[in-house]
């Protein structure tokens, strides 16, 4: 099987290294790698400055997209699928926006679209979810699906650090980008729960309709108050099916008790649970980010394609109606140095900080 890689940065470079070190029996070879001219010397004869060298190359079977962002990667993925190339990506942004189109194009052209690494890094989450929904009904998904923010909150709670200092440490260790807005404000988690919910429910859960509230307003004082109340603060994504074509979905800080399975998930680790009608609660735990966890998930997708696996599918039965938990749940609200627990809120902006009682 011949492979082309779009992007040879942290993740793409990891993918290239892993494939180059597969045993010969795997019969997988990288023919071309698209990137900036600065990578030309490193990549040698495999270097390309044209996506057409990969997306339209008759000798390439699988295109691996490892660039990030939406517009350009979207164009590349569509071109590859239309040219009957299977596609593997870790790009949660473009997948969350175009998942139904990508799967439809793959089916139309007799190829595969794989996105295991788009949620949970190296955790084999999506393939397991797809296997479950083939025979069971998934009605709830919840978890910690962002290693950056979980690391930050853990450092703040356990070492009494400020948000700024915890985030600086996350950047130093490579867990956070210089601009961590997408993580801190919940955009990254929103994309991931969109992907998981859409696959689980068999219908698109619109990304733009998912409620999200970030953790940028968390302070030492808030964490101390939360602890005194007997809770732990975690950044949680949750989705609950409420009807055949409806669901409640949210990304928000949540207060949990010590007996909650998410309470022990610390630092850069992720944990995701989904509830099945027949198989009850299933859980997945591991590192949700990083060069080689993510690259490993992408190479695993390539191996599934090479092995003829038909695990991945997505049948869009139409968009879901999306609601949130604001009116129906209890909330911890903090304003002017004082806190209380209230039943439901209308507008989070009325307070200095809010968190759902999970």
C-alpha positions in Angstrom: 0.0 0.0 0.0 1.4 3.4 -1.0 0.8 6.4 1.2 1.0 10.2 0.8 1.3 12.6 3.8 0.0 16.1 3.8 2.0 18.0 6.5 5.2 16.8 8.1 5.1 18.8 11.4 4.8 17.3 14.9 2.1 14.8 14.0 2.9 14.2 10.3 6.5 13.7 11.2 5.5 11.1 13.8 3.4 9.3 11.3 6.3 9.2 8.8 8.6 7.8 11.4 6.2 5.1 12.5 5.5 4.0 9.0 9.2 3.9 8.0 9.8 1.6 11.0 7.0 -0.8 10.3 8.1 -4.4 9.4 8.4 -5.1 5.7 5.5 -7.6 6.1 3.2 -4.6 6.6 3.8 -3.6 3.0 3.1 0.1 3.6 5.3 2.7 2.1 5.3 6.5 2.1 5.8 7.8 -1.5 5.2 11.5 -1.2 5.1 14.1 1.6 3.7 17.6 1.1 5.1 20.5 3.2 7.0 23.8 3.1 10.3 24.1 1.2 12.2 24.1 4.6 11.5 20.3 4.8 12.9 19.6 1.3 16.3 18.6 2.4 15.0 16.3 5.2 12.5 14.6 3.0 14.6 14.2 -0.1 13.0 12.5 -3.1 9.7 12.1 -1.2 9.3 15.9 -0.8 6.5 17.6 -2.7 5.3 21.2 -2.8 2.0 20.3 -4.6 -1.0 18.6 -3.1 -1.9 17.2 -6.5 1.3 15.1 -6.3 -0.5 13.3 -3.6 -4.3 13.7 -4.0 -4.2 12.9 -7.7 -1.3 10.5 -7.8 -2.4 7.2 -9.4 0.2 5.3 -7.4 -1.1 6.5 -3.9 -3.8 4.5 -2.2 -4.1 6.4 1.1 -3.8 10.2 1.9 -2.9 11.1 5.5 -3.9 14.7 6.3 -1.9 16.1 9.2 -2.0 19.9 8.7 -4.8 21.2 11.0 -7.3 24.0 10.3 -10.3 23.7 8.0 -10.4 25.4 4.6 -7.3 24.0 3.0 -7.4 20.6 4.6 -11.1 20.3 3.7 -10.2 21.0 0.0 -7.4 18.4 0.2 -9.6 15.7 1.8 -12.4 16.2 -0.8 -9.9 16.1 -3.7 -8.4 12.9 -2.4 -11.7 11.2 -1.8 -13.0 12.2 -5.3 -9.8 10.7 -6.7 -10.6 7.4 -5.0 -8.0 7.7 -2.3 -8.8 6.6 1.2 -8.2 9.4 3.8 -6.9 9.3 7.3 -6.9 12.5 9.4 -6.6 13.7 13.0 -8.1 17.0 12.2 -11.0 17.5 14.6 -11.8 21.0 13.3 -12.6 20.0 9.7 -14.1 16.6 10.7 -16.6 18.3 13.1 -17.7 20.6 10.3 -17.9 18.1 7.4 -18.1 14.6 8.8 -21.3 13.7 6.9 -19.8 14.9 3.6 -16.5 13.1 4.1 -18.2 9.7 4.8 -20.6 10.2 1.9 -17.8 10.9 -0.5 -15.8 7.9 0.7 -18.9 5.6 0.2 -19.6 7.1 -3.2 -16.0 6.5 -4.4 -15.5 3.1 -2.8 -12.8 4.2 -0.4 -12.5 4.7 3.4 -12.5 7.8 5.5 -10.9 7.3 8.9 -10.6 9.8 11.8 -9.7 7.7 14.9 -7.0 10.3 16.0 -9.5 13.2 15.9 -10.8 12.4 19.4 -8.7 11.1 22.3 -5.3 10.9 20.7 -4.1 7.4 20.9 -7.2 6.0 22.7 -9.0 3.5 20.5 -12.3 5.3 21.0 -14.0 5.8 17.7 -13.4 2.3 16.3 -14.8 0.9 19.6 -17.8 3.3 19.4 -18.6 2.3 15.9 -18.4 -1.4 16.8 -20.9 -0.7 19.6 -23.4 1.2 17.5 -23.6 -1.7 15.0 -25.3 -3.8 17.5 -26.4 -1.5 20.4 -27.9 1.9 21.0 -25.7 4.5 22.6 -27.6 7.1 24.5 -25.0 9.0 26.5 -21.4 10.1 26.1 -19.4 12.0 28.7 -15.8 12.6 29.6 -12.6 14.6 29.8 -11.4 14.9 26.2 -8.8 17.7 26.3 -5.4 17.0 27.8 -4.4 20.7 27.9 -7.2 21.9 30.1 -7.2 18.8 32.3 -3.5 19.4 32.9 -4.1 23.1 33.7 -6.9 22.4 36.2 -4.9 19.6 37.9 -1.9 21.8 38.3 -4.1 24.6 39.7 -5.9 22.3 42.2 -2.9 20.2 43.4 -0.2 22.8 43.4 -2.1 26.0 44.0 -1.0 27.6 40.7 -2.7 30.5 38.9 -4.2 29.9 35.5 -1.4 31.8 33.9 1.3 29.8 35.6 -0.4 26.4 35.0 -0.8 27.3 31.3 2.8 28.4 31.0 3.9 25.0 32.4 1.6 23.2 29.9 3.2 25.2 27.1 6.7 24.3 28.4 5.9 20.6 28.3 4.3 20.8 24.9 0.8 20.2 26.1 -0.5 23.6 25.0 -0.1 25.8 22.0 1.1 29.4 22.4 -2.5 30.4 21.7 -4.5 28.0 23.8 -7.9 29.8 23.2 -9.4 26.8 21.5 -8.6 24.6 24.5 -9.4 27.0 27.3 -12.7 28.3 25.8 -13.9 24.7 25.0 -13.8 24.9 21.2 -11.6 21.8 20.9 -13.9 19.8 23.2 -16.9 21.0 21.3 -15.5 19.6 18.0 -14.7 16.3 19.6 -18.1 15.8 21.3 -19.7 16.8 17.9 -17.8 14.0 16.2 -18.5 11.4 18.9 -22.2 12.3 19.1 -22.7 12.3 15.3 -21.2 8.8 15.0 -23.0 7.4 18.1 -26.4 8.7 17.1 -26.2 8.2 13.3 -27.1 11.8 12.5 -25.2 15.0 12.4 -25.1 16.9 15.8 -24.4 20.5 14.5 -21.1 21.9 15.9 -22.4 25.4 15.9 -25.4 24.6 18.1 -23.4 23.0 20.9 -23.3 25.0 24.1 -19.8 25.6 25.4 -18.5 27.6 28.4 -14.8 27.8 29.1 -12.5 27.7 32.1 -10.7 31.1 31.6 -12.4 32.5 34.7 -11.3 29.8 37.1 -9.2 31.3 39.9 -7.5 30.0 43.0 -10.3 31.4 45.1 -12.9 29.5 43.1 -11.0 26.2 43.4 -10.6 26.6 47.1 -14.4 27.3 47.5 -15.2 24.3 45.3 -13.0 22.1 47.4 -14.5 23.3 50.6 -17.9 22.3 49.3 -16.6 18.8 48.7 -16.3 18.9 44.9 -13.6 18.6 42.3 -13.7 20.9 39.2 -13.3 19.2 35.8 -13.9 20.4 32.2 -16.4 17.9 30.9 -18.1 17.3 27.5 -21.4 15.5 27.7 -24.0 14.3 25.2 -27.3 12.7 26.0 -29.8 11.4 23.4 -33.3 12.8 24.3 -35.2 11.5 21.3 -34.8 9.9 18.0 -33.6 13.2 16.5 -32.7 15.2 19.5 -29.9 15.5 22.1 -28.6 17.6 24.9 -25.0 18.4 24.4 -22.6 20.7 26.3 -19.0 21.5 27.1 -18.6 23.2 30.4 -16.9 23.1 33.8 -18.5 20.6 36.1 -18.3 19.9 39.8 -18.0 16.2 40.6 -17.6 14.2 43.7 -14.7 11.9 44.6 -16.7 8.8 43.7 -17.2 10.0 40.1 -15.0 8.0 37.6 -13.7 11.3 36.2 -12.4 12.5 39.6 -9.1 10.5 39.3 -8.3 11.6 35.7 -5.4 14.0 36.1 -2.9 16.0 34.2 -2.8 15.4 30.4 -4.9 12.2 30.6 -8.3 11.8 29.0 -11.2 9.5 29.9 -14.4 8.9 27.9 -17.5 6.9 28.9 -20.4 6.0 26.8 -23.6 4.3 27.9 -25.2 1.5 25.8 -28.8 0.3 26.1 -27.7 -3.4 26.3 -24.0 -3.2 27.3 -24.3 -0.5 30.0 -21.3 1.8 30.7 -18.0 1.4 28.8 -14.9 3.4 29.6 -11.7 4.4 27.9 -8.6 6.0 29.4 -5.3 7.2 28.2 -3.2 10.1 26.9 -5.4 12.2 24.7 -2.7 14.2 22.9 0.9 14.1 22.0 3.0 13.3 18.9 3.2 9.6 19.1 -0.2 8.8 20.7 -1.9 10.7 17.9 0.4 9.3 15.2 -0.1 5.8 16.4 -3.9 6.2 16.0 -3.4 7.4 12.5 -1.1 4.6 11.5 -3.5 2.1 13.0 -6.2 3.5 10.7 -3.8 3.0 7.7 -3.3 -0.6 8.9 -7.1 -1.1 9.1 -7.4 0.1 5.5 -4.6 -2.2 4.4 -6.2 -5.2 6.2 -9.5 -4.5 4.4 -11.4 -3.5 7.6 -14.9 -2.1 7.1 -15.2 -0.8 10.6 -15.7 2.8 9.7 -19.0 4.0 8.4 -21.4 6.9 9.0 -25.0 7.0 7.8 -26.4 10.5 8.2 -30.1 10.2 9.0 -30.4 14.0 9.2 -29.4 16.8 11.6 -30.2 16.5 15.3 -32.0 19.2 17.3 -29.5 20.3 20.0 -30.4 21.6 23.5 -28.2 22.1 26.6 -28.5 21.4 30.4 -28.7 25.0 31.6 -32.4 25.0 32.6 -32.6 21.4 33.9 -29.5 21.1 36.0 -28.2 22.5 39.3 -25.3 25.0 38.9 -22.6 26.4 41.1 -22.5 30.1 40.6 -19.9 32.5 41.7 -20.2 36.3 41.8 -18.4 39.1 43.7 -16.5 36.5 45.9 -19.7 34.7 46.9 -21.0 31.3 45.7 -24.3 29.4 45.8 -25.9 26.3 44.2 -29.0 27.1 42.2 -31.5 25.1 40.1 -31.0 26.1 36.5 -29.6 29.3 35.0 -30.6 31.4 32.0 -27.5 33.2 31.2 -24.0 32.3 32.4 -22.7 35.9 31.7 -24.7 37.1 34.7 -22.0 35.6 36.9 -18.2 35.7 37.3 -18.1 31.9 36.9 -20.6 29.0 36.6 -20.2 25.2 36.7 -22.7 22.5 36.4 -23.2 20.0 39.3 -22.4 16.8 37.4 
